[in-house]
Amino acid sequence: QVQLVESGGGLVQPGGSLRLSCAASESIFRFNRMGWYRQAPGKQREMVARINSDGSTNYADSVKGRFTISEDSAKNSMYLQMNSLKPEDTAVYFCNGRKTLVAGAYDYWGQGTQVTVSS
């Protein structure tokens, strides 16, 4: 059973920083893609940042230049460094890992970690 466990969320003032971590129960090399998604109250879940198996990354326009996604294969972990946080970044942040199987793509999700940006 693949497990993804997030940590690092919390309350931060506007302009502050947080670093989210996602620990996988198996090698991150077994995932074709990993990423961070978020869901604010009353809104749909949206992609924040993704990192592909070739190391390329994608970011939502709203976080470009402020957030950085990274991986540490030795620790089977993925990170999201969030700087210059804004109130609109407030959401539950989810770690995602995707495996592309013969039958199609399968997504694994963590339980989520709350990020609240408020003064």
KOLKOL-710027 format. One line per 8 residues: number of its first residue (from 1); their letters; for each residue x, y, z of N, C-alpha, C, O. Coordinates in Angstrom, 1 decimal. Example, Ala and Ser with C-alpha at 12.3 -4.5 7.8 and 13.67 -1.06 7.14 Angstrom:
// KOLKOL-710027
1> as> 13.2,-5.7,7.8,12.3,-4.5,7.8,13.2,-3.3,7.8,14.2,-3.3,8.5; 12.8,-2.2,7.1,13.7,-1.1,7.1,12.9,0.0,7.9,13.4,1.1,8.0;
This chain:
// KOLKOL-710027
1> qvqlvesg> 0.8,-1.2,0.0,0.0,0.0,0.0,0.9,1.3,0.0,1.7,1.5,0.9; 0.8,2.0,-1.1,1.6,3.3,-1.2,1.0,4.3,-0.2,-0.2,4.5,-0.2; 1.9,5.0,0.5,1.4,6.0,1.4,2.3,7.3,1.2,3.5,7.2,0.9; 1.6,8.4,1.2,2.2,9.7,1.1,1.8,10.5,2.3,0.6,10.6,2.6; 2.7,11.1,3.0,2.4,11.8,4.3,3.0,13.2,4.2,4.2,13.3,4.1; 2.1,14.2,4.3,2.6,15.6,4.2,2.9,16.1,5.6,2.3,15.6,6.6; 3.7,17.1,5.7,4.0,17.8,6.9,4.5,19.2,6.6,4.8,19.5,5.5; 4.5,20.0,7.6,5.0,21.4,7.4,4.0,22.5,7.3,4.4,23.7,7.2;
9> gglvqpgg> 2.8,22.2,7.3,1.8,23.2,7.2,1.7,24.0,8.5,2.3,23.7,9.5; 0.9,25.1,8.5,0.7,25.9,9.7,0.2,27.3,9.4,-0.3,27.6,8.3; 0.3,28.1,10.4,-0.2,29.5,10.2,1.1,30.4,10.0,2.0,30.4,10.8; 1.0,31.3,9.0,2.1,32.2,8.7,1.5,33.5,8.3,0.4,33.6,7.7; 2.3,34.6,8.6,1.8,35.9,8.2,2.1,36.2,6.7,3.0,35.5,6.1; 1.3,37.0,6.1,1.6,37.4,4.7,3.0,37.8,4.5,3.6,38.6,5.3; 3.6,37.4,3.4,5.0,37.6,3.2,6.0,36.6,3.8,7.2,36.6,3.5; 5.4,35.7,4.6,6.3,34.7,5.2,6.5,33.5,4.4,6.1,33.5,3.2;
17> slrlscaa> 7.2,32.5,4.9,7.6,31.3,4.2,7.2,30.1,5.0,7.2,30.1,6.2; 7.0,29.0,4.2,6.8,27.7,4.8,7.4,26.7,3.9,7.5,26.9,2.6; 7.8,25.5,4.4,8.3,24.4,3.6,7.5,23.2,3.9,7.5,22.7,5.0; 6.8,22.7,2.9,6.0,21.5,3.0,6.9,20.3,2.6,7.7,20.4,1.7; 6.7,19.2,3.3,7.4,17.9,3.0,6.4,16.8,2.7,5.3,16.8,3.3; 6.7,15.9,1.8,5.9,14.8,1.5,6.8,13.5,1.5,7.7,13.4,0.8; 6.5,12.6,2.5,7.3,11.4,2.6,6.6,10.3,2.0,5.4,10.0,2.3; 7.2,9.6,1.0,6.6,8.4,0.4,7.1,7.1,1.0,8.2,7.0,1.6;
25> sesifrfn> 6.2,6.1,1.0,6.5,4.8,1.6,7.4,4.0,0.7,7.7,2.8,1.1; 7.6,4.4,-0.5,8.5,3.7,-1.4,9.3,4.7,-2.2,9.1,5.9,-2.1; 10.2,4.2,-3.0,11.1,5.0,-3.8,10.3,6.0,-4.7,9.4,5.5,-5.3; 10.7,7.3,-4.7,10.0,8.2,-5.5,10.2,7.9,-7.0,9.5,8.5,-7.9; 11.3,7.2,-7.3,11.5,6.8,-8.7,10.4,5.9,-9.3,10.3,5.7,-10.5; 9.6,5.3,-8.4,8.5,4.5,-8.9,7.3,5.3,-9.4,6.4,4.7,-9.9; 7.4,6.6,-9.1,6.3,7.5,-9.6,6.8,8.2,-10.9,7.9,8.6,-11.1; 5.9,8.3,-11.9,6.2,9.0,-13.1,6.1,10.5,-12.9,6.8,11.2,-13.7;
33> rmgwyrqa> 5.4,10.9,-11.9,5.3,12.3,-11.7,4.8,12.5,-10.2,4.0,11.7,-9.7; 5.3,13.5,-9.6,4.9,13.9,-8.3,4.5,15.4,-8.3,5.1,16.2,-9.0; 3.6,15.7,-7.3,3.3,17.1,-7.3,2.5,17.6,-6.1,2.2,16.7,-5.2; 2.3,18.8,-6.0,1.5,19.4,-4.9,0.2,20.1,-5.5,0.3,20.7,-6.5; -0.9,19.8,-4.8,-2.2,20.4,-5.2,-2.7,21.1,-4.0,-2.3,20.8,-2.8; -3.7,22.0,-4.2,-4.3,22.6,-3.0,-5.8,22.8,-3.3,-6.3,22.9,-4.4; -6.5,22.9,-2.2,-7.9,23.1,-2.2,-8.4,24.0,-1.1,-8.2,23.8,0.1; -8.9,25.2,-1.6,-9.4,26.2,-0.6,-10.9,25.9,-0.4,-11.5,25.3,-1.3;
41> pgkqremv> -11.4,26.4,0.7,-12.9,26.2,1.0,-13.7,26.7,-0.2,-13.6,27.8,-0.6; -14.6,25.8,-0.6,-15.6,26.2,-1.7,-15.0,26.2,-3.1,-15.7,26.6,-4.0; -13.7,25.7,-3.2,-13.1,25.7,-4.5,-12.7,24.3,-4.9,-12.6,23.4,-4.1; -12.4,24.2,-6.2,-11.9,22.9,-6.7,-10.4,22.7,-6.4,-9.7,23.7,-6.2; -10.0,21.5,-6.3,-8.6,21.2,-6.1,-7.8,21.7,-7.3,-8.3,21.4,-8.4; -6.7,22.3,-7.1,-5.9,22.8,-8.3,-4.4,22.4,-8.1,-3.9,22.3,-7.0; -3.8,22.3,-9.3,-2.4,22.0,-9.3,-1.6,23.2,-8.9,-1.9,24.3,-9.3; -0.6,23.0,-8.0,0.3,24.0,-7.6,1.6,23.9,-8.3,2.1,24.9,-8.9;
49> arinsdgs> 2.2,22.7,-8.2,3.5,22.5,-8.8,3.7,21.0,-9.0,3.2,20.2,-8.2; 4.4,20.6,-10.1,4.6,19.2,-10.4,6.1,19.0,-10.8,6.7,19.9,-11.4; 6.6,17.9,-10.6,7.9,17.5,-11.0,7.8,16.2,-11.7,7.3,15.2,-11.2; 8.3,16.1,-12.9,8.3,14.9,-13.7,9.5,14.0,-13.6,10.5,14.5,-13.0; 9.4,12.8,-14.1,10.5,11.9,-13.9,11.8,12.4,-14.5,12.9,11.9,-14.2; 11.7,13.3,-15.5,12.9,13.8,-16.2,13.4,15.0,-15.5,14.4,15.6,-15.9; 12.8,15.4,-14.4,13.2,16.5,-13.6,12.6,17.8,-14.0,12.8,18.9,-13.3; 11.8,17.9,-15.1,11.2,19.1,-15.5,10.1,19.4,-14.5,9.5,18.5,-13.8;
57> tnyadsvk> 9.8,20.7,-14.4,8.8,21.1,-13.4,7.7,22.0,-14.1,7.9,22.6,-15.1; 6.5,22.0,-13.5,5.4,22.9,-13.9,4.9,23.6,-12.7,4.8,23.0,-11.6; 4.5,24.9,-12.9,3.9,25.6,-11.8,2.7,26.3,-12.2,2.5,26.7,-13.4; 1.7,26.5,-11.3,0.6,27.3,-11.5,1.1,28.8,-11.7,2.0,29.2,-11.0; 0.4,29.5,-12.6,0.8,30.9,-12.8,0.8,31.7,-11.5,1.7,32.6,-11.3; -0.1,31.4,-10.6,-0.3,32.1,-9.4,0.9,32.0,-8.4,1.0,32.8,-7.4; 1.7,30.9,-8.6,2.8,30.7,-7.6,4.2,30.8,-8.3,5.2,30.7,-7.6; 4.2,31.0,-9.6,5.5,31.1,-10.2,6.4,32.2,-9.6,5.9,33.3,-9.4;
65> grftised> 7.6,31.9,-9.4,8.6,32.9,-8.8,8.5,32.9,-7.3,9.3,33.5,-6.6; 7.5,32.3,-6.7,7.4,32.3,-5.2,7.6,30.9,-4.6,8.1,30.7,-3.5; 7.1,29.8,-5.3,7.2,28.5,-4.8,8.2,27.7,-5.6,8.4,27.9,-6.8; 8.8,26.7,-4.9,9.8,25.9,-5.6,9.6,24.4,-5.2,9.5,24.1,-4.0; 9.4,23.5,-6.1,9.2,22.1,-5.9,10.6,21.4,-6.0,11.4,21.7,-6.9; 10.8,20.4,-5.2,12.1,19.7,-5.2,11.9,18.3,-4.7,10.9,18.0,-4.0; 12.9,17.4,-4.9,12.8,16.0,-4.5,14.1,15.7,-3.8,15.2,16.3,-4.2; 14.1,14.7,-3.0,15.3,14.1,-2.4,15.1,12.6,-2.5,14.4,12.0,-1.6;
73> saknsmyl> 15.7,12.0,-3.5,15.4,10.5,-3.7,16.0,9.7,-2.6,15.5,8.6,-2.3; 17.0,10.2,-1.9,17.6,9.4,-0.8,16.7,9.3,0.4,16.8,8.4,1.2; 15.8,10.3,0.5,14.9,10.3,1.6,13.5,10.0,1.1,12.5,10.0,1.9; 13.3,9.6,-0.1,12.0,9.3,-0.7,11.0,10.4,-0.4,9.9,10.2,0.0; 11.5,11.6,-0.6,10.7,12.8,-0.2,10.6,13.9,-1.3,11.5,14.0,-2.1; 9.5,14.6,-1.2,9.3,15.8,-2.1,9.0,17.0,-1.2,8.5,16.8,-0.1; 9.4,18.2,-1.7,9.2,19.4,-0.9,8.6,20.5,-1.7,8.6,20.5,-3.0; 8.0,21.4,-1.0,7.5,22.6,-1.6,7.9,23.8,-0.8,7.4,24.0,0.3;
81> qmnslkpe> 8.8,24.6,-1.3,9.3,25.8,-0.6,8.4,26.9,-1.0,8.3,27.2,-2.2; 7.7,27.5,-0.1,6.7,28.6,-0.4,7.2,29.9,0.3,7.3,30.0,1.5; 7.5,30.8,-0.6,8.0,32.2,-0.1,6.9,33.2,-0.5,6.1,33.0,-1.4; 7.1,34.4,0.1,6.2,35.5,-0.2,4.7,35.1,-0.2,3.9,35.4,-1.1; 4.3,34.4,0.9,3.0,33.8,0.9,1.9,34.9,1.0,2.1,36.0,1.6; 0.8,34.7,0.4,-0.3,35.6,0.3,-1.6,34.9,1.0,-1.6,33.7,1.1; -2.5,35.7,1.4,-3.7,35.2,2.0,-4.4,34.2,1.0,-5.0,33.2,1.5; -4.3,34.5,-0.2,-5.0,33.6,-1.2,-4.3,32.3,-1.4,-4.8,31.4,-2.1;
89> dtavyfcn> -3.1,32.1,-0.7,-2.5,30.8,-0.7,-3.1,29.9,0.3,-2.7,28.7,0.4; -3.9,30.4,1.2,-4.6,29.6,2.2,-5.4,28.5,1.6,-6.3,28.7,0.8; -5.1,27.2,2.0,-5.7,26.0,1.5,-5.2,24.8,2.2,-4.2,24.9,3.0; -5.8,23.7,1.9,-5.2,22.4,2.3,-4.4,22.0,1.1,-4.8,21.9,0.0; -3.1,21.6,1.4,-2.2,21.2,0.4,-2.0,19.7,0.4,-1.8,19.1,1.5; -2.1,19.1,-0.7,-2.0,17.7,-0.9,-0.8,17.3,-1.7,-0.5,17.9,-2.7; -0.2,16.2,-1.3,0.9,15.6,-2.0,0.3,14.6,-3.0,-0.6,13.8,-2.6; 0.8,14.5,-4.2,0.3,13.6,-5.2,1.4,12.8,-5.8,2.5,13.4,-6.1;
97> grktlvag> 1.2,11.6,-6.1,2.2,10.8,-6.8,1.4,10.0,-7.9,0.4,9.4,-7.6; 1.9,10.1,-9.1,1.2,9.4,-10.2,2.0,8.3,-10.8,3.2,8.5,-11.1; 1.4,7.2,-11.0,2.1,6.0,-11.7,1.3,5.8,-13.0,0.1,5.7,-13.0; 2.0,5.6,-14.0,1.4,5.3,-15.3,1.6,3.8,-15.5,2.6,3.2,-15.7; 0.4,3.1,-15.4,0.4,1.6,-15.5,-0.2,1.2,-16.9,-0.6,2.1,-17.7; -0.1,-0.1,-17.1,-0.6,-0.6,-18.4,-2.1,-0.2,-18.6,-2.5,0.1,-19.7; -2.9,-0.3,-17.5,-4.3,0.0,-17.5,-4.6,1.5,-17.5,-5.7,1.9,-17.7; -3.5,2.4,-17.3,-3.8,3.8,-17.3,-3.0,4.4,-16.1,-2.3,3.8,-15.4;
105> aydywgqg> -3.3,5.7,-15.9,-2.6,6.4,-14.8,-3.4,6.2,-13.5,-4.6,6.1,-13.5; -2.6,6.1,-12.4,-3.2,6.0,-11.1,-2.6,7.0,-10.2,-1.4,7.1,-10.1; -3.4,7.8,-9.5,-3.0,8.8,-8.6,-3.1,8.4,-7.1,-4.0,7.8,-6.7; -2.0,8.7,-6.4,-2.0,8.5,-4.9,-2.0,9.8,-4.3,-1.3,10.8,-4.8; -2.7,9.9,-3.1,-2.8,11.2,-2.5,-2.4,11.1,-1.0,-2.7,10.1,-0.4; -1.9,12.1,-0.4,-1.7,12.2,1.0,-3.0,12.7,1.6,-4.0,13.0,1.0; -2.9,12.9,3.0,-4.1,13.3,3.7,-4.3,14.8,3.7,-5.4,15.3,4.1; -3.3,15.5,3.3,-3.4,17.0,3.3,-2.8,17.7,4.5,-2.8,17.1,5.6;
113> tqvtvss> -2.3,18.9,4.3,-1.8,19.7,5.4,-2.3,21.1,5.2,-2.3,21.6,4.1; -2.8,21.7,6.3,-3.4,23.0,6.2,-2.4,24.1,6.2,-1.4,24.1,7.0; -2.5,25.0,5.3,-1.7,26.2,5.3,-2.6,27.4,5.4,-3.5,27.6,4.6; -2.4,28.2,6.4,-3.2,29.4,6.6,-2.3,30.7,6.6,-1.3,30.7,7.4; -2.6,31.6,5.7,-1.8,32.8,5.6,-2.7,34.0,6.1,-3.6,34.3,5.4; -2.3,34.5,7.2,-3.2,35.5,7.8,-2.4,36.3,8.8,-1.5,35.8,9.5; -2.7,37.6,8.9,-2.1,38.5,9.9,-2.9,38.5,11.2,-2.5,39.1,12.2;
